[in-house]
Amino acid sequence: MKTLIKLEILRSLRNRKFLFFSVIYPSALYLIIAGGADDAKLPGMRVDMALYYMVAMAAFGAMTAVLIGNSEKIAKEREQGWVRQLRLTALPGRGYVTAKIAAVSTVSLPSILLVLVVAAAVKDVRLEVWQWTAIALCTWAGSFVFAALGVAIGYLASGDAVRPITMIIYFGLAMLGGLWMPLTVLPAWVGDIATWLPTHAYAALGRAVEEGDAPHLQDAGILAGYLVLFTAAAALLYRRDSHKV
Amino acid sequence: MTTEHSPVVEFAGASKSYGSVRALSDLTVSLHPGETVALLGPNGAGKSTTLDLLLGLRPPDPGGTVRLFGGTPRKAVTAGRVGAMLQSGGLMDGVRVRELVGLACDLHPRSHPVDKVLESAGIAGIADRTVGKLSGGQEQRVRFALATAGACDLIVLDEPTTGMDVSARQEFWAVMREQAAQGRTVLFATHYLEEADAIADRVLVLHRGRLLADGTAAEIKNRAGLRRISFALEDGADEAALRALPAVTDFDLSGRTVRMRSSDADATMYALYQLGLYPRDVEVAHLGLEEAFLAITRRAEEPGADQGTSGSTDHGDEPGQSRGTGREAAAV
């Protein structure tokens, strides 16, 4: 199983194009959205745009890399029959899912760090050392949830369907979870839904740290629940996959 | 649990339907330790489905069972007792050959050293090449290396020599024979009849999801019941009289050479001599396995023989299919 994890990470790092764009993209978006903002507080919040979007874009970028990276790649590998071959080994389902999460997480970490560096350098964001560390770690760890979701989607959909399905889930989660704009500017019912979405809990981890608190237990709990759910679903789908090659 | 005498593979009433298409119909067959078995049939006969059930990649329809070494297929796979080479087994891309084979060795509970596996699959020379940049034949060898990464008791190969040229094919089967000589049970699906004839000591003929014949290649040839008869008549031949010989199913006269097929060669030859003729260079021979196969599958397609198996089977790429006349089976 360790060998598979190592190989999957190696493959991710060798895929230069995917690596490059996944790492650059969230920082670029951050500069576009928060670049010209002044340091007024956002309505109903204790943080300004530079801070809000630092966490939101780090989360959004990490989610992009892991969700899309996994779902499309896995759907392709199923079609090529590699997964069938792998299922003829003693590898357990959770080993496969773990390797896939590990592979995309090597890409998401540098993309998160780059957003933080850009925020500090360009937007003069200043935080305590523990806050920087906690934001980076929370955002990275939280991305595992979406990596697992990506594996599950890669198994539920195949062929031409995988991209639109991924996109719907991806945009839906990003918008309703408040990664694009603060939920305080959206209708109240959106906020009610959002409380239970993994994306909302995901960005809330980092925002709590920005506000000087520890991440809220409820958010961590919601994310852990989703991680278990998505991982179990992905492992089950891997075992049961009957995709005809 | 597993004893010396228990079958390696045991299908009992196993069927598989995809929607309204019945890919495999009530298969009951057992394979025993040390056998080399060919699963023979045209494309669409149900070979791949049979192997999928055997390997636990799909479950059989309710009512049927598939057991490997007395347990579930998954259990046998997890224990490393089965090595399999799939027809369209894609390979992980973006890695080197050695890395991929190393992964298979690592995952196998009774693995061989990587170098030994590379060596015996004949890919030691391309170990540092990227997997995505191999030729079709090289890819097949890599798949073979994945299937033989550890000490397994059963090797399953789905059309293993597809895409190989003649010499690669011969080399491949030489390696395979070594594996069989070590006491492994080998099951391979093929639509090359010459491979089944030359390599297998038991042939299962599958057609439209049903097992039509099970025996040695010689038995299968016998089962077709036809002999090929040829001879020359120096004084010319009376074609009408020859055609009227008993049991003749197929007749061809070119110059002085007569070629025919007979469902009862003894009776045909006896009647030939009774005509007062003196045939020279007489040859009476079995049909090849290929012709026997066609005869058996054609017979299965005759009205009444086919018990409502739905769907048509495309024989288009069956080697030698175009040489069949159709009359042979109709007359059997």
Chai-1 contact restraints between the chains, C-beta under 6 A:
chainA,res_idxA,chainB,res_idxB,connection_type,confidence,min_distance_angstrom,max_distance_angstrom,comment,restraint_id
A,T3,B,L103,contact,1.0,0.0,6.0,A-B,restraint_1
A,T3,B,D106,contact,1.0,0.0,6.0,A-B,restraint_2
A,L4,B,L103,contact,1.0,0.0,6.0,A-B,restraint_3
A,L7,B,V95,contact,1.0,0.0,6.0,A-B,restraint_4
A,L7,B,E99,contact,1.0,0.0,6.0,A-B,restraint_5
A,L7,B,L103,contact,1.0,0.0,6.0,A-B,restraint_6
A,R11,B,G94,contact,1.0,0.0,6.0,A-B,restraint_7
A,R14,B,G94,contact,1.0,0.0,6.0,A-B,restraint_8
A,Q80,B,G90,contact,1.0,0.0,6.0,A-B,restraint_9
A,G81,B,S88,contact,1.0,0.0,6.0,A-B,restraint_10
A,G81,B,G89,contact,1.0,0.0,6.0,A-B,restraint_11
A,G81,B,G90,contact,1.0,0.0,6.0,A-B,restraint_12
A,W82,B,G90,contact,1.0,0.0,6.0,A-B,restraint_13
A,W82,B,M92,contact,1.0,0.0,6.0,A-B,restraint_14
A,R84,B,L86,contact,1.0,0.0,6.0,A-B,restraint_15
A,Q85,B,L86,contact,1.0,0.0,6.0,A-B,restraint_16
A,Q85,B,G89,contact,1.0,0.0,6.0,A-B,restraint_17
A,L88,B,L55,contact,1.0,0.0,6.0,A-B,restraint_18
A,L88,B,V77,contact,1.0,0.0,6.0,A-B,restraint_19
A,L88,B,A84,contact,1.0,0.0,6.0,A-B,restraint_20
A,T89,B,L107,contact,1.0,0.0,6.0,A-B,restraint_21
A,A90,B,T78,contact,1.0,0.0,6.0,A-B,restraint_22
A,A90,B,L107,contact,1.0,0.0,6.0,A-B,restraint_23
A,A90,B,P109,contact,1.0,0.0,6.0,A-B,restraint_24
A,L91,B,L107,contact,1.0,0.0,6.0,A-B,restraint_25
A,S242,B,R58,contact,1.0,0.0,6.0,A-B,restraint_26
A,V245,B,S88,contact,1.0,0.0,6.0,A-B,restraint_27
